[in-house]
Amino acid sequence: MRFLIVMREFKGMTPGAVWEDLTVGIEHLRAWKRIALVTDIDWVTNMTQLFGWMTPGEVKHFPLAEQASAIEWVAS
């Protein structure tokens, strides 16, 4: 699986959404290939850098201005 996440703003997550993300991630643990996170939100970028090692597959951050590069990377 390859994901492109474009996050222009963040208003929080419900506990149910967190649980759903975790269960999908665990169910398909070996299928994860790449995740491209496109955002200019500093704390999201910092948290991804700190905890990205826990995510299966490769995780890479791109600023919003480089969304096209993120699409190219995640699809390659």
PyRosetta script that sets phi, psi and omega in degrees:
from pyrosetta import init, pose_from_sequence

init()
pose = pose_from_sequence("MRFLIVMREFKGMTPGAVWEDLTVGIEHLRAWKRIALVTDIDWVTNMTQLFGWMTPGEVKHFPLAEQASAIEWVAS")
pose.set_psi(1, 142.6)
pose.set_omega(1, 176.8)
pose.set_phi(2, -128.0)
pose.set_psi(2, 133.9)
pose.set_omega(2, -178.0)
pose.set_phi(3, -125.6)
pose.set_psi(3, 140.3)
pose.set_omega(3, 170.0)
pose.set_phi(4, -116.0)
pose.set_psi(4, 118.1)
pose.set_omega(4, 179.5)
pose.set_phi(5, -113.4)
pose.set_psi(5, 117.4)
pose.set_omega(5, 177.1)
pose.set_phi(6, -107.8)
pose.set_psi(6, 114.4)
pose.set_omega(6, -175.6)
pose.set_phi(7, -119.7)
pose.set_psi(7, 100.3)
pose.set_omega(7, 178.8)
pose.set_phi(8, -83.0)
pose.set_psi(8, -30.1)
pose.set_omega(8, 176.8)
pose.set_phi(9, -151.2)
pose.set_psi(9, 164.3)
pose.set_omega(9, 179.5)
pose.set_phi(10, -137.1)
pose.set_psi(10, 123.4)
pose.set_omega(10, -179.2)
pose.set_phi(11, -115.8)
pose.set_psi(11, 12.6)
pose.set_omega(11, 177.3)
pose.set_phi(12, 107.4)
pose.set_psi(12, 171.7)
pose.set_omega(12, 177.9)
pose.set_phi(13, -133.9)
pose.set_psi(13, 143.5)
pose.set_omega(13, 176.1)
pose.set_phi(14, -79.9)
pose.set_psi(14, 156.5)
pose.set_omega(14, 175.9)
pose.set_phi(15, -56.5)
pose.set_psi(15, -36.1)
pose.set_omega(15, 178.6)
pose.set_phi(16, -63.5)
pose.set_psi(16, -38.7)
pose.set_omega(16, 178.7)
pose.set_phi(17, -67.9)
pose.set_psi(17, -39.3)
pose.set_omega(17, 177.6)
pose.set_phi(18, -62.8)
pose.set_psi(18, -45.5)
pose.set_omega(18, 179.9)
pose.set_phi(19, -61.8)
pose.set_psi(19, -44.1)
pose.set_omega(19, 180.0)
pose.set_phi(20, -62.3)
pose.set_psi(20, -43.2)
pose.set_omega(20, 177.0)
pose.set_phi(21, -60.0)
pose.set_psi(21, -44.2)
pose.set_omega(21, -179.9)
pose.set_phi(22, -63.4)
pose.set_psi(22, -44.2)
pose.set_omega(22, -177.9)
pose.set_phi(23, -67.7)
pose.set_psi(23, -39.3)
pose.set_omega(23, 176.8)
pose.set_phi(24, -64.2)
pose.set_psi(24, -43.0)
pose.set_omega(24, 179.3)
pose.set_phi(25, -60.8)
pose.set_psi(25, -42.8)
pose.set_omega(25, -178.3)
pose.set_phi(26, -72.2)
pose.set_psi(26, -40.4)
pose.set_omega(26, -179.7)
pose.set_phi(27, -60.7)
pose.set_psi(27, -32.2)
pose.set_omega(27, -175.5)
pose.set_phi(28, -117.0)
pose.set_psi(28, 33.9)
pose.set_omega(28, -172.4)
pose.set_phi(29, -51.9)
pose.set_psi(29, -44.1)
pose.set_omega(29, -177.3)
pose.set_phi(30, -80.6)
pose.set_psi(30, -9.7)
pose.set_omega(30, -176.2)
pose.set_phi(31, -87.8)
pose.set_psi(31, -15.1)
pose.set_omega(31, -176.5)
pose.set_phi(32, -68.6)
pose.set_psi(32, 128.7)
pose.set_omega(32, 177.6)
pose.set_phi(33, -112.4)
pose.set_psi(33, -61.0)
pose.set_omega(33, -177.0)
pose.set_phi(34, -144.0)
pose.set_psi(34, 145.5)
pose.set_omega(34, 173.8)
pose.set_phi(35, -130.9)
pose.set_psi(35, 121.9)
pose.set_omega(35, 175.4)
pose.set_phi(36, -105.5)
pose.set_psi(36, 120.7)
pose.set_omega(36, 177.5)
pose.set_phi(37, -103.7)
pose.set_psi(37, 118.9)
pose.set_omega(37, -178.8)
pose.set_phi(38, -111.0)
pose.set_psi(38, 110.0)
pose.set_omega(38, -178.9)
pose.set_phi(39, -163.1)
pose.set_psi(39, 156.4)
pose.set_omega(39, 172.1)
pose.set_phi(40, -110.8)
pose.set_psi(40, 10.1)
pose.set_omega(40, 180.0)
pose.set_phi(41, -82.3)
pose.set_psi(41, 109.4)
pose.set_omega(41, -172.8)
pose.set_phi(42, -56.7)
pose.set_psi(42, -46.1)
pose.set_omega(42, -175.3)
pose.set_phi(43, -67.6)
pose.set_psi(43, -30.5)
pose.set_omega(43, 176.9)
pose.set_phi(44, -68.1)
pose.set_psi(44, -43.6)
pose.set_omega(44, 177.2)
pose.set_phi(45, -60.3)
pose.set_psi(45, -45.8)
pose.set_omega(45, -179.4)
pose.set_phi(46, -63.1)
pose.set_psi(46, -42.6)
pose.set_omega(46, 179.2)
pose.set_phi(47, -65.7)
pose.set_psi(47, -36.9)
pose.set_omega(47, 178.1)
pose.set_phi(48, -65.2)
pose.set_psi(48, -40.1)
pose.set_omega(48, 178.3)
pose.set_phi(49, -67.3)
pose.set_psi(49, -37.2)
pose.set_omega(49, 179.9)
pose.set_phi(50, -72.2)
pose.set_psi(50, -41.4)
pose.set_omega(50, -171.9)
pose.set_phi(51, -112.6)
pose.set_psi(51, 4.9)
pose.set_omega(51, -179.9)
pose.set_phi(52, -59.8)
pose.set_psi(52, -28.3)
pose.set_omega(52, 179.6)
pose.set_phi(53, -63.4)
pose.set_psi(53, -21.5)
pose.set_omega(53, 179.8)
pose.set_phi(54, -81.5)
pose.set_psi(54, -13.4)
pose.set_omega(54, -177.3)
pose.set_phi(55, -88.9)
pose.set_psi(55, 132.1)
pose.set_omega(55, 177.6)
pose.set_phi(56, -66.9)
pose.set_psi(56, 147.3)
pose.set_omega(56, -178.3)
pose.set_phi(57, 80.5)
pose.set_psi(57, -176.7)
pose.set_omega(57, 179.5)
pose.set_phi(58, -87.4)
pose.set_psi(58, 141.3)
pose.set_omega(58, 175.9)
pose.set_phi(59, -125.3)
pose.set_psi(59, 131.4)
pose.set_omega(59, 179.3)
pose.set_phi(60, -139.3)
pose.set_psi(60, 139.3)
pose.set_omega(60, -179.6)
pose.set_phi(61, -98.2)
pose.set_psi(61, 142.3)
pose.set_omega(61, 174.9)
pose.set_phi(62, -135.2)
pose.set_psi(62, 140.7)
pose.set_omega(62, 172.6)
pose.set_phi(63, -69.2)
pose.set_psi(63, 159.8)
pose.set_omega(63, -178.5)
pose.set_phi(64, -55.5)
pose.set_psi(64, -35.3)
pose.set_omega(64, -179.1)
pose.set_phi(65, -65.8)
pose.set_psi(65, -15.3)
pose.set_omega(65, -177.9)
pose.set_phi(66, -111.6)
pose.set_psi(66, 31.3)
pose.set_omega(66, -178.8)
pose.set_phi(67, -59.2)
pose.set_psi(67, -39.1)
pose.set_omega(67, 179.2)
pose.set_phi(68, -61.1)
pose.set_psi(68, -40.1)
pose.set_omega(68, 177.4)
pose.set_phi(69, -65.3)
pose.set_psi(69, -37.1)
pose.set_omega(69, 178.7)
pose.set_phi(70, -64.2)
pose.set_psi(70, -42.5)
pose.set_omega(70, 178.6)
pose.set_phi(71, -61.9)
pose.set_psi(71, -44.7)
pose.set_omega(71, 179.6)
pose.set_phi(72, -62.3)
pose.set_psi(72, -44.2)
pose.set_omega(72, -178.3)
pose.set_phi(73, -65.4)
pose.set_psi(73, -47.8)
pose.set_omega(73, -175.5)
pose.set_phi(74, -67.1)
pose.set_psi(74, -28.2)
pose.set_omega(74, -179.4)
pose.set_phi(75, -84.5)
pose.set_psi(75, -15.5)
pose.set_omega(75, -176.3)
pose.set_phi(76, -79.3)
pose.dump_pdb("model.pdb")
